[in-house]
Amino acid sequence: MTAAKGLAEATGRRVAAVSNLRAVASFGTNAVRAAMIDARRGEIYGGVYNCDLEPIADEVVMSKEQWLATLARRRGDCGG
């Protein structure tokens, strides 16, 4: 991130930080997108987003089984 910020400042361009989970969710096509990444040691990073890539649940670090148990059926609002 420091390198990206330095290059942006030197070239007069803007830079924005984006969560890795949000980036993974951007590849989805459903109204609600649950993204997870292996965090090692039996845990995952997990997040739930709507089709506008706004978080609709907090990003978490926990076991995959625990995270899946917390996911309730959610409906996205993406106009259509």
C-alpha positions in Angstrom: 0.0 0.0 0.0 2.8 2.4 0.8 4.4 1.8 -2.7 1.0 2.5 -4.3 0.5 5.6 -2.3 4.0 6.8 -3.1 3.5 6.2 -6.9 0.2 7.9 -6.8 1.6 11.0 -5.1 4.6 11.1 -7.5 2.4 10.9 -10.6 -0.5 13.0 -9.4 -3.0 10.1 -9.6 -5.5 8.9 -7.1 -5.4 5.5 -5.3 -8.0 3.7 -3.2 -7.7 0.8 -0.9 -10.1 -2.1 -1.6 -10.7 -5.1 0.6 -9.6 -8.3 -0.9 -13.0 -9.8 -0.1 -14.7 -7.0 -1.9 -12.5 -7.6 -4.9 -13.5 -11.3 -4.9 -17.2 -10.4 -4.5 -16.9 -8.2 -7.6 -16.6 -11.3 -9.8 -20.1 -12.5 -8.6 -23.3 -12.0 -10.5 -26.0 -12.6 -7.8 -27.7 -9.8 -5.8 -26.0 -11.1 -2.7 -22.4 -12.2 -2.8 -20.6 -14.1 0.0 -16.8 -14.1 -0.4 -14.3 -16.0 1.5 -10.5 -16.4 1.5 -8.4 -19.0 3.3 -6.9 -17.4 6.4 -4.9 -20.5 7.3 -4.9 -22.3 10.6 -8.5 -23.6 10.0 -10.0 -20.1 9.5 -11.3 -18.0 6.6 -11.8 -14.3 6.0 -15.5 -13.9 5.1 -17.7 -11.0 3.9 -21.1 -10.5 2.4 -21.9 -7.8 -0.2 -24.8 -6.6 -2.3 -24.6 -6.2 -6.1 -23.2 -2.7 -5.6 -20.4 -4.2 -3.5 -21.5 -2.5 -0.3 -21.0 -4.7 2.7 -24.2 -6.1 4.2 -22.4 -8.0 7.0 -19.2 -7.4 8.8 -16.0 -8.9 7.4 -14.9 -11.6 9.8 -12.1 -14.1 10.6 -13.5 -17.4 11.9 -13.8 -21.1 11.0 -15.6 -21.8 7.7 -18.3 -23.8 9.5 -19.0 -21.0 12.0 -19.2 -18.4 9.2 -21.5 -20.5 7.1 -23.7 -21.0 10.2 -24.0 -17.2 10.6 -25.2 -16.6 7.0 -28.9 -16.2 6.8 -30.8 -16.0 3.6 -30.4 -12.4 2.4 -32.1 -10.6 -0.4 -30.2 -8.0 -2.3 -31.8 -4.7 -3.6 -30.2 -4.0 -7.0 -33.2 -2.5 -8.8 -34.7 -5.3 -10.8 
